[in-house]
């Protein structure tokens, strides 16, 4: 079985439900409530397991919400390696307004992490023997900007390929260390990283090429929502359109995309084939309401039709 590890430094308990219409002040009663374990790496692991891989979640959790997160991970039958923290794990909420079809998403910064806490989390990676390590999600307060680069350096000692999906200082810091095998920024995250508008495919490819040329990443997959995605490697690129599907929720589309790519790569598939599967998984994710993420049968069906 494929053996993949994920690191989630700022996990969350994901709450989602639906209301008929959103009003200010008034109490609104929801339905179709669900609770899921969340945060970038945990979401990736959920989809990897559905596809048939073995995924171990490395993460930090604390407080009552942290206990709920631990329980939810057990319910999803995910293998977990937890570092306890003093702070309270965050809760993220997604609300679908049925009347308009609009989805409203709320999240917070999360807890402040003490230095001994994040150092214990990193220390777990010293013994990694996985095929891939996925570094995914935002950075919580208190951790250094280059913590993902530090994690990548630990993985590199054991010949573990590293995949990065973050934003802001998590993305820039993660690209400041050893070469990342695959980086997956959204178009908004790439724009923020390079400080340019990137309004054309050519400008996106040029920006990704520059990152690859300086040895920060070997491959870069830029996701663009309804505009599709672009894969850039040294000397070549591939542009794929988004698959036409009815959108139920945008939660976890990027995480599902990345999980499918890593799953294919860990099977030894070419990067272009993995990219195709990733696009199918991104489309499959939006078919699931709330925080459901992509289902394996939807991924494979859409991959066959794309």
Phi, psi and omega in degrees: 000142178298136185242109186231139177249148175232149177239123179236107184276339182227065184291174183208153165271118183267120177251132176221147175199176182237148172229158178294312182205145180265126178237150172286148174073310187295147174286131179242126182267129183260170176218175181054042180288138174216152179236131181223153171286136185221186191106147190315300185295324179293318176300316178301315180297321179301318181285322178302316180296321178298328181278348177111008179269164172261117184238125176257128181264118170262129185197171176241141177209154180200162177074189181296320178293327177295321177295322177295320178298315179302317180297317181295323177297322177295319179298325179275003177057042177263136176286130187231145171234106191254141169248118179288143178232161180283330184284171182266124175302141184282162175238129177249144185233135176236125183237124176263123174270109187297323184299319183260342185078007181274146179248133179246130185237131182233135176213171181232175181292329183093183185286161171274130184260128177285155184299321180292334180289309182289332178291324176294323179296316178295322183300332179298335185280352180299332185254017181302134175227029184273168175287319182222151169239122179259117176261108190218137176115171181286164177266133175283167177294143175100343179267151180291154181300329185262022184297326177291326176294321176297318178297319179297322179295320178295319180294322182298330179297333181252019177058036176266127177287139186247135177241136184237130175218098181210186181221167175055229182291337176294320179286310182296317179292323180294333179269009183263359183246220179295159183302129174276136180293315181218128172247139182233077175277150166286168180297323178295320179292322178293319177301315180295324181294315185265350178071032179227159183287327179051062186272354180230160176302320182300318181290326177294314180296319179298317180295317178293320178302320181295322178293318179294320182297329180272007174081017182278330181209151178271323178225147177227124175251117182257116179267140187227028177061233182292349178271359178094214184205157178231130175255128180237127173231171182301115175083001179206161176210161180222130180247127177235139176282160174289147177280138183285111178221161177278122185279122173261320181200144178265359183295126173078012180295316179294321178294320178295317176306310184294319180301316181294321177299312182295321178302313181293318180297319180294339175277357181088012179288151175298153183301325180293321178293321177297323179297317177301316180294324177298317178298319178297320181290324176299319177291322180296326182296322184285350175284338183267130179290156175059230184255031185290331182065180185284141175262145185301317182294324176293320179300309183292324178295313181291326178295325179286335182264349185279000000 
